[in-house]
């Protein structure tokens, strides 16, 4: 199964088709600095809605308060760990 996965990930890969955008941007900065010019700046990051991840997690039934043991799970905390 692992060989099938590796084959499916590599069969259409061509290194010549890949383009290194980071290197291009780095070359632009170095060239500008060597010429005594102001180097180009990175584009402004896109902003989107800010999500309150803690509030979202607390709304989930599995995380809605209490420990796992208090929520009716049969095992006590730590009982599933292997030792040794």
N, C-alpha and C positions, 0 to 999 in steps of 0.2 A: 504494500500500500504506500509506503514511504517512497519507493522508487517511482510509482505512478505519479505521486504528487510532484516530485522533483522533475520528472519528465514534462509534466504539464506546465510547470513554471519556467522551464528553460527552452522549450522547443521553438518558440517564436522570438526569442531574445537575440537582438543583434546590437552589439556594442556600438557600431557605427551610427545607429539610429538614435543613440542616447546623446543628450546635450547637457553640459554642465553650466547651468545658469549662475551658480554661485561663483565659479571661476571667471565667467564673463564680467560679472559685477565687480569682482575683486580687481581684475585687470583694468577696468575703467577708473577705479579709485587710484590705483598705483600710477597709471598714465597721467591722470590729472595732477596728482601731487608732484610727479617728476617735472611736469610742465609748469609748476608754480600756480596752478589754478585751484579753485575750490572744487573738491571732489563731489560727485553726485551724491545726493542723500537718498536714503531708503524711502520708499513710499510710506505714507501714513497708514498705520494699521487700520483695518476695517473694524468698525465697532458694531456690535449687535446688542440685543437685549441681554441684560445681566440676569443670570439665573441664580436663585437662592437654592443651592444644592442641598443644604441641610434641611430646609423646609420640605423639599421634595422627598428626601429620604424619610423624614418623619411621617409623611403621609402614607408611605408604603405600609401595608399590613404587617409585613415581617419586621419592620423597624419602628412600629408605632408606640414604643415605650415599653419599659420593663426589660428584663433579661430574657434570654431564650427559655430558661427554666420557668419563669413566671408566665410566659405566654403559652404554656401547655406542652412544650416539647418534652418528651419523656426522659431524655438524658440530662444529667446535671452538667454544668459547664466543666469542660476539661476531661470528661470521662471518655471521649473518643480518641484521646492522644495516646500514641504508642511511646513506650519508654524502653530504652536499652537497645 
